[in-house]
Amino acid sequence: MSQRVWLINKRKSMKLTQLQVAQSASIERAYYTQIENGKRNPSVKVAKNIANVLSFEWSLFFEVNCSEKRQLRKEVI
């Protein structure tokens, strides 16, 4: 798995730290870091929580061939 650059960019564009996203998504910062780094995939529940915090479609975590442009689009679930 490779680093989720789109997720990192989304978080940074909202001026949030990994800790802030993790706390808002009710997960540990270390787990969120692993998700950003592509070392772990989130569960559906966690994907929805992160997507709610960062305002994007949660299913993007599970799409293999989605474009970065689509990932960066602001969509509230």
DAZIBEL-V404912 format. One line per field, one symbol per residue. burial: I if it has 9 or more other C-alpha atoms within 8 Angstrom, else O. Layout:
burial: ???
This chain:
burial: OOOIOIIIOIIIOOOIOIOOIIIIIOIIIOIIIIIIIIIOOIOOOIIIIIIIIIIIIIOOOOOOOOOOOOIIOOOOO
